[in-house]
Structure formats: C-alpha cells, structure tokens
Amino acid sequence: MQRISEVVGITLRKMREHARPGMSTRELDEYGAGILQHYGARSAPGISYGFPGATCISVNHEAAHGIPSNNVFLQEGDLVNVDVSAELDGYFGDNGGSFVLGKDIHNHNKLVDSSRRILMMAINRIKGGVRIAEIGRFIETEARKDGYRVIRNIVGHGIGRSLHEEPFEIPCFYDRFNTARFKKNSVVAIETFISTRASQVSEKGDGWTLITKDGSFVAQHEHTIIVTDTKPVILTKANRI
C-alpha cells in the first residue's frame, strides 16, 4: 500500500507540474500513463471498470471522472482536476487534486484552497472509533463557513486489494443513517468535493464524466490514509496537494 500510494502521489504531482495551456487532456493523460508504466503500475479505473484513459481529468464544470480527450485543450485559468488511482502487486492507491492552470484569471483559487484545507483538517480528525458521519458533518460545516456547498452523490471509500472496498460510503455531508465507524489499521480514500453552488452532479452523457447542471465549479482533493488510534498516516503525501 505504501509503494503504490507513493506512485500515484508522484504521478499526480508530476502531471500537475507538466500541465500547460494549449495541451490536450489526452496528452496530459498519456504523460501520466508513462509515469505509471515506469513504476510497473496499472491504471485502476482501466482494469477495474474499463475506463477509457489512464487517469481521470476533469475541467471546469466537470466534477469527476472526466475522460481524457484529443479535443479538449487546457486554457489559462482553467480549474483542472486530476484523479490518479493505480494497482501495483495486487494493491491499490488513490489520490486526486484540483488546481488552477497558470494565472487565476477566473478566481478559482479560493475554492481550491478551501477544498485542500478542509481535507487536511478532516483527515486530522480521523482515528479508530470515530463515526464516518461526523467527518462528513465537519466537511460540510467547514464548506458552508467558506460560502460553499458539498457534492452529496460522490463519496470517499475504503481501498486495498481493490479500488473500492468497505466502507463504501465516506460522504462529505452528515448522513444520520450512516452508523459506521472508522476502524484502526484500515485504509481509506478520503475526498472533499466542494462546490460553488451545486449539491449534486449528473452524468454528462458519455457514460463517465460527472458535471454540474447549473454551471457550478467543484474542487476535489483526495488522500489515501491509514487509520490509527491517533493521527492517520497519509500514504499519498508525495502528491503535495
């Protein structure tokens, strides 16, 4: 788990550094695929679900699972999300991060910074025995303080021998019906989906990409962590989100 988490963290960081205005999302994805191949890792969305790309790259009003394309070109000031998950020697790692490409001409950095900050604050509150719903409550409360909402139909998840394992639902909001608790020594992927207005996303029509119908922007950040009795161990810290 440590090794594959390091690999996806490095891949995400290098893809973010490599992104340039004028580059197609397919070109950026191919760059990431080369890094994964260098380490002997395989794209998790591809081998698990048949996703048509090595990584998920979502731009502006796309919230998640964006398909890399030769026809989508990155532009200065775009809100870009890259989600990298992969498998190595039977174990999976997952991380993601939104960033503004180049100059922040559309004023997205406040949203990005909020998502990043809330994720780290939430992670620091996770330990064995803590209710999953309480972490969701914290994320939603902090987002509201910043003037944002959370996306309620995309969630974090457990991870290990497969990309998605128990607990299958680690939401960004308080779900009073979710009585599950974080378990010591378990590995989970914690995600924030912070939105300017929308609280739901819908499938775009390509079978994969999730978008906001009202034109809202969404920032996502994600780390794979080990739950302990105290502070969690962040396995994907190499991405430096």
C-alpha positions as semicolon CSV with decimal commas, in nm:
position;residue;x (nm);y (nm);z (nm)
1;M;0,000;0,000;0,000
2;Q;0,283;0,240;0,080
3;R;0,453;0,174;-0,253
4;I;0,151;0,213;-0,481
5;S;0,033;0,517;-0,284
6;E;0,373;0,676;-0,337
7;V;0,350;0,601;-0,709
8;V;0,008;0,759;-0,756
9;G;0,119;1,056;-0,544
10;I;0,426;1,114;-0,758
11;T;0,220;1,074;-1,076
12;L;-0,037;1,329;-0,966
13;R;0,228;1,581;-0,865
14;K;0,422;1,544;-1,191
15;M;0,106;1,569;-1,402
16;R;0,011;1,891;-1,227
17;E;0,360;2,032;-1,288
18;H;0,354;1,918;-1,652
19;A;0,014;2,071;-1,742
20;R;0,033;2,368;-1,980
21;P;-0,221;2,588;-2,165
22;G;-0,280;2,451;-2,515
23;M;-0,216;2,091;-2,409
24;S;-0,496;1,840;-2,469
25;T;-0,623;1,641;-2,175
26;R;-0,527;1,325;-2,366
27;E;-0,169;1,447;-2,390
28;L;-0,161;1,509;-2,015
29;D;-0,312;1,166;-1,953
30;E;-0,052;0,996;-2,172
31;Y;0,220;1,170;-1,972
32;G;0,069;1,027;-1,653
33;A;0,033;0,684;-1,810
34;G;0,405;0,686;-1,887
35;I;0,488;0,755;-1,523
36;L;0,266;0,472;-1,402
37;Q;0,423;0,237;-1,657
38;H;0,771;0,340;-1,541
39;Y;0,687;0,213;-1,193
40;G;0,515;-0,102;-1,321
41;A;0,173;0,019;-1,204
42;R;-0,157;-0,024;-1,387
43;S;-0,439;0,229;-1,411
44;A;-0,707;0,129;-1,160
45;P;-1,008;0,276;-1,346
46;G;-0,898;0,090;-1,657
47;I;-0,852;-0,254;-1,505
48;S;-1,143;-0,221;-1,261
49;Y;-1,410;-0,058;-1,473
50;G;-1,283;-0,029;-1,831
51;F;-1,237;0,347;-1,810
52;P;-1,104;0,489;-2,142
53;G;-0,795;0,659;-2,001
54;A;-0,511;0,609;-1,755
55;T;-0,629;0,892;-1,529
56;C;-0,944;1,099;-1,482
57;I;-0,905;1,462;-1,593
58;S;-1,198;1,694;-1,532
59;V;-1,208;2,059;-1,641
60;N;-1,415;2,350;-1,508
61;H;-1,780;2,237;-1,472
62;E;-1,676;1,871;-1,479
63;A;-1,659;1,745;-1,121
64;A;-1,511;1,398;-1,163
65;H;-1,432;1,106;-1,395
66;G;-1,353;1,323;-1,695
67;I;-1,239;1,124;-1,999
68;P;-0,904;1,238;-2,146
69;S;-0,964;1,373;-2,496
70;N;-0,771;1,489;-2,801
71;N;-1,040;1,753;-2,849
72;V;-1,027;1,920;-2,506
73;F;-0,745;2,171;-2,471
74;L;-0,643;2,324;-2,141
75;Q;-0,656;2,702;-2,116
76;E;-0,504;2,962;-1,886
77;G;-0,708;2,988;-1,567
78;D;-0,892;2,657;-1,609
79;L;-0,999;2,470;-1,297
80;V;-0,844;2,128;-1,356
81;N;-0,892;1,813;-1,152
82;V;-0,662;1,514;-1,194
83;D;-0,751;1,189;-1,019
84;V;-0,487;0,915;-1,025
85;S;-0,553;0,564;-0,896
86;A;-0,349;0,257;-0,980
87;E;-0,258;-0,101;-0,888
88;L;0,082;-0,250;-0,812
89;D;0,148;-0,607;-0,697
90;G;-0,217;-0,655;-0,606
91;Y;-0,262;-0,337;-0,403
92;F;-0,436;-0,011;-0,494
93;G;-0,370;0,357;-0,421
94;D;-0,588;0,658;-0,498
95;N;-0,548;1,036;-0,486
96;G;-0,669;1,346;-0,661
97;G;-0,632;1,719;-0,663
98;S;-0,781;2,026;-0,824
99;F;-0,564;2,320;-0,929
100;V;-0,581;2,637;-1,133
101;L;-0,377;2,621;-1,452
102;G;-0,146;2,920;-1,476
103;K;-0,283;3,257;-1,368
104;D;-0,603;3,258;-1,165
105;I;-0,791;3,482;-1,407
106;H;-1,131;3,333;-1,310
107;N;-1,076;3,346;-0,933
108;H;-1,091;2,972;-0,864
109;N;-0,805;2,958;-0,614
110;K;-1,028;3,039;-0,316
111;L;-1,237;2,730;-0,393
112;V;-0,928;2,516;-0,446
113;D;-0,769;2,634;-0,123
114;S;-1,089;2,567;0,069
115;S;-1,112;2,210;-0,060
116;R;-0,746;2,141;0,020
117;R;-0,762;2,293;0,367
118;I;-1,085;2,117;0,464
119;L;-0,948;1,781;0,352
120;M;-0,641;1,814;0,571
121;M;-0,847;1,931;0,868
122;A;-1,085;1,638;0,823
123;I;-0,803;1,385;0,796
124;N;-0,654;1,510;1,122
125;R;-0,985;1,429;1,295
126;I;-0,996;1,067;1,179
127;K;-0,900;0,783;1,410
128;G;-1,031;0,442;1,503
129;G;-1,381;0,461;1,651
130;V;-1,479;0,798;1,501
131;R;-1,814;0,791;1,321
132;I;-1,782;0,836;0,946
133;A;-2,090;1,061;0,955
134;E;-1,917;1,303;1,191
135;I;-1,633;1,358;0,944
136;G;-1,894;1,425;0,677
137;R;-2,061;1,674;0,909
138;F;-1,728;1,850;0,966
139;I;-1,653;1,878;0,592
140;E;-1,999;2,015;0,515
141;T;-1,988;2,263;0,805
142;E;-1,646;2,396;0,705
143;A;-1,756;2,430;0,341
144;R;-2,057;2,636;0,448
145;K;-1,836;2,863;0,656
146;D;-1,640;2,937;0,337
147;G;-1,960;3,007;0,144
148;Y;-1,968;2,675;-0,043
149;R;-2,169;2,354;-0,060
150;V;-2,062;1,991;-0,085
151;I;-2,148;1,739;-0,354
152;R;-2,368;1,475;-0,195
153;N;-2,364;1,199;-0,456
154;I;-1,987;1,135;-0,480
155;V;-1,813;0,977;-0,183
156;G;-1,482;0,854;-0,048
157;H;-1,426;0,484;0,012
158;G;-1,215;0,206;0,153
159;I;-0,925;0,080;-0,058
160;G;-0,673;-0,204;-0,052
161;R;-0,687;-0,517;-0,263
162;S;-0,937;-0,342;-0,489
163;L;-1,009;0,019;-0,577
164;H;-1,333;0,033;-0,380
165;E;-1,375;-0,163;-0,056
166;E;-1,559;-0,126;0,273
167;P;-1,651;0,126;0,391
168;F;-1,806;0,205;0,055
169;E;-1,964;0,533;0,170
170;I;-1,747;0,810;0,320
171;P;-1,954;1,117;0,228
172;C;-1,881;1,490;0,251
173;F;-2,201;1,552;0,448
174;Y;-2,374;1,432;0,763
175;D;-2,577;1,117;0,699
176;R;-2,756;1,024;1,022
177;F;-2,831;0,680;0,885
178;N;-2,461;0,603;0,841
179;T;-2,364;0,450;1,176
180;A;-2,032;0,302;1,058
181;R;-1,709;0,400;1,231
182;F;-1,352;0,420;1,109
183;K;-1,156;0,109;1,205
184;K;-0,799;0,111;1,329
185;N;-0,548;-0,021;1,071
186;S;-0,796;0,016;0,785
187;V;-0,701;0,206;0,469
188;V;-0,943;0,459;0,323
189;A;-0,950;0,724;0,049
190;I;-1,081;1,049;0,195
191;E;-1,219;1,303;-0,053
192;T;-1,362;1,653;-0,049
193;F;-1,598;1,771;-0,322
194;I;-1,652;2,142;-0,255
195;S;-1,890;2,329;-0,485
196;T;-1,968;2,693;-0,555
197;R;-2,345;2,619;-0,568
198;A;-2,447;2,267;-0,669
199;S;-2,505;1,981;-0,427
200;Q;-2,549;1,712;-0,694
201;V;-2,370;1,608;-1,011
202;S;-2,506;1,426;-1,314
203;E;-2,356;1,203;-1,579
204;K;-2,261;1,409;-1,884
205;G;-2,380;1,161;-2,145
206;D;-2,052;0,989;-2,221
207;G;-2,101;0,717;-1,962
208;W;-1,837;0,855;-1,726
209;T;-1,797;1,229;-1,676
210;L;-1,987;1,386;-1,386
211;I;-2,089;1,751;-1,429
212;T;-2,286;2,021;-1,251
213;K;-2,604;2,113;-1,437
214;D;-2,610;2,472;-1,312
215;G;-2,258;2,564;-1,419
216;S;-2,112;2,540;-1,070
217;F;-1,745;2,472;-1,020
218;V;-1,622;2,188;-0,800
219;A;-1,282;2,137;-0,637
220;Q;-1,177;1,791;-0,520
221;H;-0,882;1,673;-0,314
222;E;-0,812;1,318;-0,201
223;H;-0,559;1,124;0,003
224;T;-0,521;0,755;0,083
225;I;-0,465;0,716;0,457
226;I;-0,412;0,451;0,723
227;V;-0,647;0,491;1,020
228;T;-0,471;0,464;1,358
229;D;-0,555;0,531;1,724
230;T;-0,415;0,881;1,684
231;K;-0,320;1,084;1,376
232;P;-0,368;0,900;1,043
233;V;-0,075;0,809;0,820
234;I;-0,106;0,982;0,482
235;L;0,020;0,733;0,224
236;T;-0,017;0,965;-0,076
237;K;0,178;1,258;0,074
238;A;0,411;1,255;-0,230
239;N;0,145;1,444;-0,427
240;R;0,191;1,752;-0,201
241;I;-0,163;1,877;-0,258
